[in-house]
Amino acid sequence: MSKYQGRELLTPEERERLTRMPTDISEWDLGASFTLTPHDLEIVNQHRRDHNRLGFAVQLCVLRFTGWPLSEVKIVPLPFSNT
């Protein structure tokens, strides 16, 4: 390890706030953000096997919506998990 330590760009609180999915998203925004385009479906179908297509599609939508991979999103609000 270098003697120069990197400085974190975000505090833990800032990072948590940025990786949190909103709880007050409208149904329209939910549909607009989590509907796959024909191109998205083509990528999912061409490059993924049957057993992980859904997971890949969810990862794609969460990354597009939040800018963070699903592994960084700590809480998925009810509107997202019931749809």
C-alpha positions in Angstrom: 0.0 0.0 0.0 1.2 3.5 -0.9 2.1 5.9 1.8 -0.4 8.3 0.2 -3.9 7.3 1.2 -6.7 8.1 -1.1 -9.4 10.5 0.2 -13.0 9.3 0.0 -15.0 11.6 -2.2 -18.2 11.0 -0.3 -19.0 10.6 3.4 -20.8 7.4 4.4 -24.0 9.5 4.8 -23.7 11.1 1.4 -23.0 7.7 -0.2 -26.0 6.1 1.5 -28.3 9.0 0.4 -27.1 8.7 -3.2 -27.5 4.9 -3.3 -31.0 4.9 -1.8 -33.8 4.4 -4.2 -36.7 6.9 -3.7 -39.8 5.8 -1.9 -42.0 8.3 -3.5 -41.7 7.5 -7.1 -44.8 7.8 -9.2 -46.3 4.9 -11.1 -45.5 6.7 -14.4 -41.8 7.3 -13.4 -41.6 3.7 -12.3 -42.9 2.4 -15.6 -40.7 4.8 -17.6 -37.6 3.9 -15.8 -38.1 0.2 -15.5 -39.5 -0.7 -18.9 -37.0 -2.3 -21.2 -36.6 -1.0 -24.8 -36.5 -3.3 -27.7 -32.7 -2.7 -27.8 -32.5 -3.6 -24.1 -34.4 -6.9 -24.7 -32.2 -7.7 -27.6 -29.1 -7.4 -25.4 -30.7 -9.4 -22.6 -31.8 -12.2 -25.0 -28.5 -12.3 -27.0 -26.0 -12.2 -24.2 -27.6 -13.9 -21.3 -28.7 -17.5 -20.6 -32.2 -18.3 -19.5 -31.4 -18.7 -15.8 -30.0 -15.1 -15.4 -31.9 -12.9 -17.9 -34.3 -11.5 -15.2 -31.4 -10.6 -12.9 -29.5 -9.0 -15.7 -32.6 -7.0 -16.7 -33.1 -5.8 -13.1 -29.4 -4.8 -12.9 -29.7 -2.9 -16.1 -32.8 -0.9 -14.9 -31.4 -0.2 -11.5 -28.1 1.0 -12.9 -29.9 3.2 -15.4 -32.3 4.6 -12.7 -29.8 5.2 -9.9 -26.4 5.3 -11.6 -25.3 2.6 -9.1 -25.2 -1.2 -9.5 -27.7 -3.1 -7.5 -25.0 -4.4 -5.2 -24.6 -0.7 -4.0 -28.3 -0.1 -3.4 -28.9 -1.1 0.2 -32.7 -0.8 0.4 -35.2 -1.5 -2.4 -38.5 0.3 -1.5 -41.8 -1.5 -1.7 -43.0 0.0 -5.0 -40.0 -1.5 -6.8 -40.4 -5.0 -5.2 -44.2 -5.3 -5.7 -44.3 -4.4 -9.4 
